[in-house]
């Protein structure tokens, strides 16, 4: 949807609103002040973005406020950073954008936040009001309808035409961003609305509460009936489980039902990795697909049963499905079932409160207990991997896991290491974040910068706020400029770049499909020297020394880079076997 916020006419201009803004150095408040004051009243502490001519009123106002600004070098990386900030802290990410090219460049980053359900408030500047309406006055950065460009990657878009509408519009956007399904919300403010003096008093308070999104009573009752009678219940925990903070209820329900639980890449960490009912995250393995197909009742939480979760649409469940998701468009989008539109946390809490499993009800997987079935399934996965030539890959991932502190958050780009991580990474007390929502390159490092900044913002020391970013050489080049950002703000992030000389996974796909790869090989820099040119310490190590190098990086101050030149392979796909 789109909306136009309007209000009382601003006061007559008391000074010429030139490029620096009417309020600059005059003590006169303007629309930019209202933006900053409202965000601060809502609890914002940090803003990501890049200045631009039409947005100067925003940045001038920040100089009179208390918001911390983190200046990225490319706008899509600013969006990734705001995304990472939100994921790491649970707070709303805030992004400031300039008009036209700046706003458009952010869209790839916003697609990831939108697909994954990350709450963000995006404030973009606009050309002056007199140029709106596709008049084509030839103004710098002019678009026919800028907010329409964001329609595919944000929950809603608003144009604010009068300064008095700014506080309410931002408050409404914040409320929408945090209401499930969460996501980014787009606001844009014309240059003159940001710059002109105003009569609106300073913003003293603002309130934004997430809209309630509980499950309907009759649906909970029906789901409880199904689960109480189930002999082979199983659970798929998707990303909505984590976004809804439903982990505690999930654990309780799984233990009541003695139901095996598998996590999707987005749900990684929603269920204890070494629990006796945990199938971990081997969602792309045929052994797991077979088990889930045999469930007589399958609970799917915060997942559409999409491409990866369905093992590339080879999943053919024979039992009934209970699907819980805050986004109604997801329900039954791939499989018929009992669709429950609700926030995952509220839905699982309601199910848990109502679910009582009769004492004489025992799960029976054809004579096997669910705990034994889980152990046997994991053994089969292990044997399948060990039957392939993957010793280097298995050791490499194990060495990274051993080096990373148990509570450290990790951010993974679209690279072979991340695809391994989707399946094999035990998040422990940390959190696993990846770009699996939209699948765009360049996510890992800027999102990690935002995550580390966020952890420091909420009170973590630099040592405990340190995060790990993992990229390939191809994806690293998308965000290499952010080495300047990390250095400028002394961000405690360690960046692991796995350099295989090209787009490794595409190379592997093409060789498998066509017998040869085309356009996958890349010229690339000396990453160590490049990082050092930014003043960022860097080291190059062999795969067997990656663990020691990461530990040294974690113990250092500020940003640092570890480069490993090696060719990793993916485990063989199992959906082709079906």
Secondary structure by P-SEA (a helix, b strand, c coil): cbbbbbccccccccccccccccccccccccaaaaaaaaaaaacccbbbbbbcccaaaaaaaaaaccbbbbbbccaaaaaaaaaaaaaacccbbbbbbbcaaaaaaaaaaaaaaaaabbbbbbbbbbcccccccccccccccccccccccccccccbbbbbccccaaaaaaaaaaaaaaccccbbbbbbbcccccccccccccccbbbbbcccccccaaaaaaaaaaaaaccbbbbbbcaaaaaacaaaaaaaaaaaacbbbbbccccccccccccccccccccccaaaaaaaaaccbbbbccccccccccccccccccbbbbbbbccccccccccccccccccaaaaaaaaaaaccccccbbbbcccccaaaaaaaaaaaaaaaaaacccaaaaaaaaaaaaaccccbbbbbcccaaaaaaacccccccbbbbcccccccccccaaaaaaaaaaaaaaccccccccbbbbbcaaaaaacccaaaaaaaaccbbbbbbbccccaaaaaaaaaacccccccccccccaaaaaaaaacbbbbbbcccaaaaaaaaaaaccccbbbbbbbbbbccccccccc
